[in-house]
Amino acid sequence: MRDSSRTRWLATALILTAAACSDDDPAGPSGDLSAAEATELAGIVAQLAVQQGFSAAGSGSGAAAAPAAAPAAAPIAFENSVEFTTGCPQGGTVAVIANVSGTVDDETGAIDSDLTVVQTHASCRASGGQTGTIYTLDGAPNLTVAMGVDTNPQSGDFTITAAFDGGVSWSADGRSGTCSMDLDVASSGSTLAGTGTNTVTGSICGITVSSSIGF
């Protein structure tokens, strides 16, 4: 996917910003985490979800090939399913099952794609680095991410939508609980102009989110 590094940064930043800017003062997903830890855990879960979503999108769209009879400038349809297991930052794994479909314009590089990703964590260890807490994540049973990505490298215009649903179980320092996710994300703007809007609503790890941030 062309311009994938900028798109990945935007998607990750909007979720982390929304979690960090929540006006709530949560006691944690099950009352065992501080407000800072709940926000940190929310950021970790969201970041892993976005990173693996874009990894799956790259694997799926990269598998597309132009039909022999297609005009050179016509959009090329692609559809693919991928399964892979990847490591977590401090040990453990995330199993990913993804289905991706859409079109790519071979001349302009414009992409219009839909992606569904199911992620199952297995002793996945990660730390946000803010509190020093190391969290171990396991499927509860899993997280599902449904994404739509529309990008045009020539104009710089992009639109990203994502719906996160499901949850993971967590443990840290003898404590444990569940981080549930019910989050809708929309981001649009121009990578060339460096402007856009991120809107996030829903809840993650006990944090209620409702924000719209321009950049």
Salt bridges, closest charged atoms under 4 A:
ASP3 OD1 - ARG6 NE 3.85
GLU37 OE1 - ARG175 NH1 2.89
ASP173 OD2 - ARG175 NH2 3.57
